[in-house]
């Protein structure tokens, strides 16, 4: 695909496609970028109709108005687009309607994404992690240190440099809440990297609310971990 140009002024953003079609919208909640599972490529989505503007586009094809490539790799391109072009940092807008089939780790606009916890390391898209002293480890309610710290979910980029710390996302497994109902509370599971609708109950387990069910059949959740927890 030929180059696309992304430009921003005040609270508006414009995306000029190779066909010379210009898509214009609000920086607050009209567009979002995400990294592809394919190395070096990104996606850009229009949020009002949940449609991709570009899919699996090489990050080097994304230019600013001066013709300079935005970012030095796919992850930094996504970070720069979302922080400087697409989303106003103060926005609290959250879309909670998933449309069509999604891959594990795909998330909705308004989600809070952290790009600087770590800059290297492969994660499993849609799995839940806890930030330790030196690395991100799979969350585990059997272990206090793996269930009480800063928690996140690996996005479909599957790298430590892009993780979701709050928002609507598809997990890679719904095995422990598939029979629950929308709105049910989710907890950190004793199965590493998973969430469960049943609170852990064994001695030494940690009970910590991790979020809420949005669609149990498809594994969509609203991830919003509590700062409070109890060790049984």
Helices and strands as residue ranges (DSSP letters): E 4-9, E 12-16, E 22-26, E 31-35, E 41-46, E 51-58, G 59-61, E 62-63, H 74-80, I 81-86, E 112-114, E 128-131, E 136-138, G 144-146, E 151-154, E 163-170, E 185-188, E 195-196, E 206-207, E 209-215, E 220-223, E 230-231
